[in-house]
Amino acid sequence: MKPPEELRPRKDDQPIRPSRLEEMRLLIEEYAAGLREIIKKLLRKLN
């Protein structure tokens, strides 16, 4: 049995989530930024 219309969550009320591809892209960007910071620190120590 389906719930009545007024009890079902509406799509307008749901928060907008990024697509899976966009989520993965953001994760990769964060990871790459972290690696860049590590490389900068290592280069400073070597110089």
N, C-alpha and C positions, 0 to 999 in steps of 0.2 A: 504494500500500500504506500503510495506516495504521500509525503507531507503536504499540507495545504500551502498555497502560494505564499501567504504572509509569513510562514515559519521558515521557508527556505531562504538561505543567504543569497542576497542579490550580488551579481557580479560588480555592480557599481560600488558596493560597500567594501569589497575585498581590496586589500592593498595591491598595488601594481608591483609585480616581481619581475626582475630582469630574466631574460631567457637563460637557458642553461649555458649557451655559448657565451653570453655576456658575463655570466658568473665565472666561468672558467677563464675568460680573458682577464677579468679583474684579479683573480687569484694569481695568474701568471705574472701580471704587471707588479703585484705586491711582492712576489717571490723575486722577480728580477731586480726590483728596487732594493730589496734586502741584500742581494748578491753584490749590487753596485756599491753599497755602503761597506760591505766587508772588503771588497777589492780596494776601495779608497783607503781604508784603515791599514790594510796590509802594505799598500804602496807608501803610505806615510812612514810606517815603521822601517821599511827597507831603505828609505832615503835618509 
